[in-house]
Amino acid sequence: MKKVDENKFNGCRFKAKLLYVCVKIVAMPVKHYEIKDTEPQQILEDVGFASAYYKKSRFKSEGKTYVWQTRAERISLIRKGVPVSSIEVLGERLHKPIKSVLGIVGMPQTTYNKRKSEHAVLDSRNTELILLMIELLDYGQEVFNQEEEKFLRWLAKPNLSLNGIAPIELMDTITGLEEVKSCLDRLEYGAFA
């Protein structure tokens, strides 16, 4: 079966992926699932679609590459923690000084310096925030067709659909990140954002 050419859908990647899944499901042998017992990830893996639906996210910190694709993998990383130096990676991605990123994460400079010298890992709350921010930055780059400068300007500019607040100001909480993601979704699919 040929893979659906997403370029024909003028940026509507979700529709193309959904169509691809539907075609794969129709073409596969009948297999009954009890939805309450089967994770959506497993169904997608069974039809050979998991890798297209769940985007791989990655970043490198202290010489180690952290990669996750599913929520379960993200949870595993959150429980282990990522190095404090991951904050620097985020600063580089946002083109912001460490002090600004520490403000988003809610960590004092002295705590950061001490924990970095100890090669400590972030707590689960900050690890989750960092991972979700990296996912959001990857998705934003995709929505803005890899035009990093345009995306970073959009992050810094007050947004009417976010009550006049700049998206970057909402990135200090998981709920705020979800709102920014929702705004990017609306941009991607042509709705008011």
C-alpha positions in Angstrom: 0.0 0.0 0.0 1.4 3.4 -0.9 1.9 6.0 1.8 -0.3 9.1 1.6 1.5 12.1 0.2 0.9 14.7 2.9 1.8 17.6 0.6 -1.4 17.1 -1.3 -3.4 18.1 1.7 -2.0 21.6 2.0 -0.8 21.3 5.6 -3.7 19.2 6.8 -1.4 16.5 8.1 -3.9 15.1 10.5 -6.5 14.5 7.8 -3.8 12.7 5.7 -2.7 10.6 8.7 -6.3 9.7 9.6 -7.0 8.7 6.0 -3.9 6.6 6.0 -5.0 4.8 9.3 -8.5 4.2 7.9 -7.1 2.7 4.7 -4.7 0.5 6.7 -7.5 -0.6 9.0 -9.8 -1.5 6.2 -7.0 -3.4 4.4 -5.9 -5.4 7.4 -7.3 -8.7 8.5 -10.2 -8.4 10.9 -9.1 -8.2 14.5 -11.4 -7.4 17.3 -10.4 -5.0 20.0 -12.0 -4.3 23.3 -11.2 -0.6 23.5 -11.2 -0.6 27.3 -8.3 -3.1 27.3 -6.4 -1.8 24.4 -4.4 1.4 24.3 -4.7 3.5 21.2 -0.9 3.2 20.8 -1.3 -0.6 20.5 -3.9 -0.4 17.8 -1.8 2.1 15.9 1.2 -0.3 16.2 -0.9 -3.2 14.9 -1.7 -1.3 11.7 1.9 -0.1 11.4 1.1 3.5 12.0 2.4 4.4 15.4 5.6 6.0 14.2 3.7 8.4 12.0 1.1 9.4 14.6 3.4 9.8 17.5 6.2 12.1 16.6 9.7 11.4 18.0 11.0 14.1 20.2 14.6 14.4 21.2 17.2 16.6 22.7 20.8 16.3 23.7 22.2 17.3 27.1 25.5 16.4 28.8 26.5 14.2 25.9 23.4 12.0 26.2 20.5 12.0 23.7 17.0 11.8 25.2 14.4 10.4 22.8 10.7 9.7 23.4 7.8 9.0 21.1 4.9 7.8 23.2 3.3 9.1 26.4 4.6 6.0 28.2 8.2 6.8 27.1 7.7 10.4 28.2 6.4 9.3 31.6 9.4 7.0 32.0 11.8 10.0 31.2 9.8 12.2 33.7 10.3 9.6 36.4 14.0 9.4 35.8 14.5 13.1 35.4 16.7 15.0 32.9 19.9 16.9 33.7 19.6 20.4 35.0 21.7 21.4 32.0 18.6 20.7 29.9 17.6 24.3 30.8 20.5 25.5 28.6 19.2 23.4 25.7 15.8 25.1 26.1 17.5 28.5 26.2 19.3 27.8 23.0 16.0 26.6 21.3 14.2 29.8 22.5 17.1 32.1 21.8 16.8 33.3 25.4 19.4 33.7 28.1 19.4 31.1 30.9 18.0 33.7 33.4 14.8 34.0 31.2 14.4 30.2 31.0 14.9 29.9 34.8 12.1 32.4 35.2 9.8 30.1 33.1 10.9 27.0 35.0 10.7 28.8 38.3 14.2 28.0 39.5 16.4 30.6 41.2 19.8 31.2 39.6 21.7 30.0 42.7 19.8 26.7 42.8 20.5 26.2 39.1 24.2 26.9 39.6 24.5 24.5 42.5 22.5 21.7 40.9 24.4 22.1 37.6 27.8 21.8 39.4 26.5 18.6 41.1 25.2 17.2 37.7 21.8 16.7 39.3 18.6 15.9 37.6 15.5 18.0 37.5 12.5 17.0 39.6 9.5 15.4 37.9 7.5 18.7 37.6 10.4 20.6 35.8 11.3 17.5 33.8 7.8 17.3 32.5 7.7 21.0 31.7 11.0 20.8 29.8 9.9 17.8 27.8 6.5 19.4 26.9 8.2 22.6 26.0 10.6 20.7 23.6 7.6 19.0 22.1 5.8 22.3 21.7 8.9 23.9 20.1 9.2 21.0 17.6 5.5 21.3 16.8 5.7 25.1 16.4 8.6 24.7 14.0 6.5 22.3 12.0 3.4 24.6 11.9 5.6 27.5 10.8 7.3 25.4 8.1 10.7 25.3 9.9 10.9 29.1 9.8 12.4 29.5 13.3 12.5 33.3 13.4 8.8 33.6 12.5 7.8 31.1 15.1 9.9 32.8 17.8 8.3 36.1 16.9 4.9 34.5 17.2 5.8 33.2 20.7 6.8 36.6 21.9 3.9 38.6 20.4 0.6 39.1 22.4 -2.1 36.9 20.9 -5.8 37.7 20.8 -6.9 34.1 21.1 -4.9 33.9 24.3 -6.6 37.0 25.8 -3.8 39.3 24.6 -1.0 37.3 26.4 2.1 36.3 24.5 2.4 32.5 24.2 5.8 32.4 25.8 4.3 33.9 29.0 2.0 30.8 29.3 4.7 28.3 29.0 5.5 28.1 32.7 2.6 25.7 33.4 1.3 22.5 31.7 -2.1 24.1 31.2 -0.5 27.1 29.6 1.5 24.8 27.3 -1.7 23.0 26.3 -3.3 26.4 25.5 -0.4 27.4 23.3 -0.5 23.9 21.6 -4.2 24.4 21.0 -3.5 27.8 19.4 -0.9 26.2 17.2 -3.4 23.6 16.2 -5.8 26.3 15.2 -3.1 27.9 13.1 -2.2 24.6 11.5 -5.8 23.9 10.4 -6.8 27.4 9.4 -8.9 28.5 12.4 -8.6 31.8 14.3 -5.4 31.8 16.3 
